[in-house]
Amino acid sequence: MKVTAVTERLWQLNQGKCSEMINKKHEVAREVTDLEAIYRRYDGAEAKFARREQYYKKDMADLIEYTKWITNETSILRERVRKAESVI
C-alpha cells in the first residue's frame, strides 16, 4: 500500500506539472496567434507604401518644375517692373 500511495502521489505531481505545461503552451500559442493577426494587417503594406512613394516622387518632380517656372516668371516680372521704374 505504501508503494501505491507514493506512486499515486508521483502521478498527481506529474499531472500537475503536465497541466502547467499545457497551460503555458496554450498561453504561448495565444500570444503567437495574436501577433500573427497583427502581422497579417501589414501584409501588402510594402506594396502600398511603394506606390505612395512613387506618387510622392512624381509630386515632388512636379513641384520642382512648378517652382522653376514660377521663379522664371517672377524674374521676368521683376525685370519689367525695373524697366517701368526706369521709365517713370
C-alpha distance (Angstrom), angle and dihedral (degrees) to the residues before:
residue distance angle dihedral
M1 . . .
K2 3.75 . .
V3 3.79 90.8 .
T4 3.78 89.8 50.1
A5 3.82 91.8 51.8
V6 3.81 91.4 49.8
T7 3.78 90.6 46.5
E8 3.81 90.4 48.3
R9 3.82 91.1 49.9
L10 3.82 91.7 49.4
W11 3.79 90.0 48.5
Q12 3.83 90.6 51.9
L13 3.81 91.8 48.8
N14 3.79 90.2 48.1
Q15 3.82 90.3 49.9
G16 3.80 90.2 51.2
K17 3.80 92.1 50.9
C18 3.80 90.7 46.8
S19 3.79 90.4 51.1
E20 3.81 91.1 50.0
M21 3.79 91.0 49.4
I22 3.79 91.7 48.5
N23 3.80 91.2 49.0
K24 3.79 91.2 49.1
K25 3.81 91.8 48.6
H26 3.79 89.4 48.8
E27 3.83 91.3 52.4
V28 3.81 91.8 48.1
A29 3.81 90.8 48.4
R30 3.81 90.1 50.7
E31 3.82 90.9 50.9
V32 3.80 90.9 49.2
T33 3.80 90.8 49.7
D34 3.80 91.2 49.9
L35 3.81 91.5 49.3
E36 3.78 91.0 47.5
A37 3.80 89.9 53.7
I38 3.80 89.7 52.2
Y39 3.81 92.5 48.1
R40 3.82 91.8 48.2
R41 3.79 88.9 60.0
Y42 3.79 87.2 64.5
D43 3.82 95.7 50.6
G44 3.77 107.4 121.9
A45 3.79 91.5 12.5
E46 3.80 91.6 115.4
A47 3.80 91.4 58.2
K48 3.80 90.2 47.4
F49 3.80 91.3 50.8
A50 3.81 91.2 46.0
R51 3.82 89.5 54.9
R52 3.79 90.6 48.5
E53 3.78 89.9 49.6
Q54 3.81 90.1 53.9
Y55 3.81 90.5 49.7
Y56 3.79 90.7 48.9
K57 3.81 91.8 49.3
K58 3.79 90.4 50.8
D59 3.80 91.4 47.1
M60 3.81 90.4 48.5
A61 3.80 91.5 51.1
D62 3.82 89.5 49.3
L63 3.80 90.5 48.7
I64 3.80 91.4 50.7
E65 3.80 91.2 50.2
Y66 3.81 90.9 48.1
T67 3.80 90.9 49.2
K68 3.80 90.6 51.5
W69 3.81 91.1 48.6
I70 3.82 94.8 47.5
T71 3.82 90.6 46.8
N72 3.79 90.2 52.5
E73 3.82 92.1 47.2
T74 3.81 90.6 47.8
S75 3.79 91.7 51.6
I76 3.83 90.1 50.8
L77 3.80 90.2 51.1
R78 3.82 91.4 48.0
E79 3.77 89.9 52.2
R80 3.80 90.7 50.5
V81 3.80 90.8 48.8
R82 3.83 90.9 51.0
K83 3.81 91.2 49.9
A84 3.80 90.5 47.8
E85 3.80 91.0 49.5
S86 3.78 91.7 49.6
V87 3.80 90.2 52.6
I88 3.79 92.3 49.0
